[in-house]
Amino acid sequence: MDSEQSNLARDDFATDVNLWLALKAGQTDALGKLYDRHSGLVYGVALRVLGTAQEAEDLTQDIFIKLMQSSAYDPKRGSLRTFLAILTRSRAIDRLRSRQVAQTSLQRWQSDYAPPSAIPPVDEIARDERSQAIRDALASLTENQQEILRMAYYDGLTQSTIAKQLDTPLGTVKARARRGLLKLRQLLQDSLD
């Protein structure tokens, strides 16, 4: 029987059942014949389900290795071609599910464990630095200059209104505002340089 199965494995006209029986008897040549006959079908089904050539090639190889190692095929239940198509489709769907589970787990992990941004965006940092430089420059002005500039620029008051509220002559308010602005400009230019 071994020589008969060996001859079947080399026979181009041997049936799939005979080749499968020869493979189960240890005739590895039979696997090559079965691969030549059915790899196109297996690859096509795998490619259709998985969508990538690399994964389809990997699954095709796995299907034929499984065929060699397993006794799951029963010739009484149907053709080897049908068995391979169903097995390939089933394994491809398993791989898709596995891939989706892995992607979902990764996304969940990233959302759960991603560290919060410890550094604010670059624009925010630059704005904070400019604000701090302005506060520092304002702090170096006299109290009268600081008060007039805050009322003018933060409160939006006119110099006439500032003069009335401070009970100070309008000329004095204008002079203090001008000297304060010139000093601020100089301090800010120095800090930028």
C-alpha positions as CSV (number, residue, x, y, z in Angstrom):
1,M,0.0,0.0,0.0
2,D,2.9,2.4,0.7
3,S,4.2,2.0,-2.8
4,E,0.7,2.4,-4.2
5,Q,0.2,5.7,-2.2
6,S,3.7,6.8,-3.2
7,N,2.8,6.3,-6.8
8,L,-0.5,8.2,-6.3
9,A,1.4,11.1,-4.8
10,R,3.4,11.3,-8.1
11,D,0.3,10.7,-10.3
12,D,-1.0,13.9,-11.9
13,F,-4.4,12.3,-12.4
14,A,-4.8,11.1,-8.8
15,T,-8.0,12.2,-7.1
16,D,-7.9,14.7,-4.2
17,V,-9.1,11.9,-1.9
18,N,-6.2,9.6,-2.9
19,L,-3.7,12.4,-2.6
20,W,-5.1,13.3,0.9
21,L,-4.8,9.6,1.9
22,A,-1.3,9.5,0.6
23,L,-0.5,12.7,2.6
24,K,-1.9,11.1,5.8
25,A,0.3,8.1,5.1
26,G,3.3,10.3,5.2
27,Q,3.8,11.0,1.5
28,T,4.8,14.7,1.5
29,D,4.8,14.8,-2.3
30,A,1.0,14.7,-2.1
31,L,0.9,18.0,-0.4
32,G,2.7,19.6,-3.3
33,K,0.1,18.2,-5.7
34,L,-2.8,19.4,-3.5
35,Y,-1.2,22.8,-3.1
36,D,-0.8,23.1,-6.9
37,R,-4.5,22.2,-7.4
38,H,-6.1,24.3,-4.7
39,S,-3.8,27.2,-3.6
40,G,-5.4,29.5,-6.1
41,L,-8.8,28.9,-4.5
42,V,-7.5,29.2,-0.9
43,Y,-5.6,32.4,-1.7
44,G,-8.6,33.9,-3.5
45,V,-10.9,33.3,-0.6
46,A,-8.4,34.6,1.9
47,L,-7.7,37.7,-0.1
48,R,-11.4,38.5,-0.5
49,V,-12.0,38.2,3.2
50,L,-8.7,39.7,4.6
51,G,-8.1,42.3,1.9
52,T,-4.3,42.2,1.9
53,A,-2.1,40.0,-0.2
54,Q,0.4,39.4,2.7
55,E,-2.2,38.1,5.0
56,A,-3.8,36.0,2.3
57,E,-0.4,34.4,1.5
58,D,0.2,33.7,5.2
59,L,-3.3,32.2,5.6
60,T,-2.8,30.1,2.4
61,Q,0.4,28.6,3.9
62,D,-1.3,28.0,7.2
63,I,-4.3,26.2,5.6
64,F,-2.0,23.7,3.8
65,I,0.1,23.2,6.9
66,K,-3.2,22.5,8.8
67,L,-4.3,20.1,6.1
68,M,-1.0,18.2,6.5
69,Q,-1.2,18.1,10.3
70,S,-5.0,17.5,10.8
71,S,-7.4,14.8,10.1
72,A,-10.4,17.1,10.0
73,Y,-11.2,16.4,6.4
74,D,-13.6,13.6,5.9
75,P,-13.9,12.5,2.2
76,K,-17.4,11.1,2.9
77,R,-18.7,14.5,3.8
78,G,-17.7,16.4,0.6
79,S,-14.9,17.4,-1.7
80,L,-11.5,18.6,-0.5
81,R,-12.0,21.7,-2.6
82,T,-15.2,22.6,-0.6
83,F,-13.5,21.7,2.7
84,L,-10.6,24.0,1.9
85,A,-12.8,26.9,0.8
86,I,-14.9,26.6,4.0
87,L,-11.8,26.2,6.2
88,T,-10.1,29.2,4.6
89,R,-13.2,31.4,5.0
90,S,-13.6,30.4,8.6
91,R,-9.9,31.0,9.5
92,A,-9.9,34.4,7.6
93,I,-12.9,35.6,9.6
94,D,-11.2,34.4,12.8
95,R,-8.2,36.5,11.8
96,L,-10.4,39.6,11.0
97,R,-12.1,39.3,14.4
98,S,-8.8,38.9,16.1
99,R,-7.4,42.0,14.3
100,Q,-10.5,44.0,15.3
101,V,-10.3,42.9,18.9
102,A,-6.6,43.9,19.0
103,Q,-7.3,47.3,17.4
104,T,-10.2,47.9,19.8
105,S,-8.0,46.9,22.8
106,L,-5.2,49.2,21.6
107,Q,-7.6,52.1,21.1
108,R,-9.1,51.6,24.6
109,W,-5.6,51.3,26.1
110,Q,-4.5,54.5,24.4
111,S,-7.5,56.4,25.5
112,D,-7.3,55.1,29.1
113,Y,-3.6,55.3,29.6
114,A,-2.5,58.1,27.4
115,P,-0.8,60.7,29.6
116,P,-2.5,64.0,29.7
117,S,-0.6,66.7,27.8
118,A,1.7,68.1,30.4
119,I,3.0,70.9,28.1
120,P,0.6,73.4,26.8
121,P,0.7,74.1,23.1
122,V,3.5,76.3,21.8
123,D,1.3,79.3,21.1
124,E,0.0,79.2,24.7
125,I,3.5,79.0,26.1
126,A,4.6,82.0,23.9
127,R,1.5,84.0,25.0
128,D,2.2,83.2,28.7
129,E,5.8,84.3,28.3
130,R,4.7,87.6,26.7
131,S,2.1,88.2,29.4
132,Q,4.7,87.6,32.1
133,A,7.2,89.9,30.4
134,I,4.6,92.7,30.2
135,R,3.6,92.2,33.9
136,D,7.3,92.3,34.9
137,A,7.8,95.5,32.8
138,L,4.7,97.1,34.3
139,A,5.9,96.3,37.8
140,S,9.1,98.3,37.1
141,L,7.1,101.5,36.4
142,T,6.1,104.0,39.1
143,E,2.8,103.4,40.8
144,N,1.3,106.5,39.1
145,Q,2.4,105.2,35.7
146,Q,1.1,101.7,36.4
147,E,-2.3,103.0,37.6
148,I,-2.8,105.3,34.5
149,L,-1.8,102.6,32.0
150,R,-4.0,100.0,33.7
151,M,-7.0,102.3,33.6
152,A,-6.4,103.2,30.0
153,Y,-5.6,99.8,28.6
154,Y,-7.3,97.3,30.9
155,D,-10.4,99.4,31.9
156,G,-10.6,101.2,28.5
157,L,-10.9,104.7,30.0
158,T,-9.9,107.9,28.2
159,Q,-7.2,110.1,29.5
160,S,-9.8,112.8,30.4
161,T,-11.8,110.3,32.4
162,I,-8.6,109.1,34.2
163,A,-7.7,112.7,35.0
164,K,-11.2,113.2,36.6
165,Q,-11.2,110.0,38.5
166,L,-7.7,110.6,39.9
167,D,-8.3,114.3,40.4
168,T,-5.1,115.0,38.5
169,P,-4.5,117.5,35.7
170,L,-5.0,116.1,32.2
171,G,-1.4,117.2,31.2
172,T,0.0,115.2,34.1
173,V,-2.0,112.1,33.1
174,K,-0.8,112.4,29.5
175,A,2.8,112.9,30.6
176,R,2.8,109.9,33.0
177,A,1.1,107.7,30.3
178,R,3.7,108.8,27.7
179,R,6.7,108.2,30.0
180,G,5.2,104.9,31.2
181,L,4.7,103.7,27.6
182,L,8.2,104.7,26.5
183,K,9.7,102.9,29.5
184,L,7.6,99.8,28.8
185,R,8.7,99.8,25.2
186,Q,12.3,100.0,26.2
187,L,12.0,97.3,28.8
188,L,10.1,94.9,26.4
189,Q,12.7,95.5,23.6
190,D,15.5,94.7,26.1
191,S,13.7,91.5,27.2
192,L,13.3,90.4,23.5
193,D,16.9,91.1,22.7
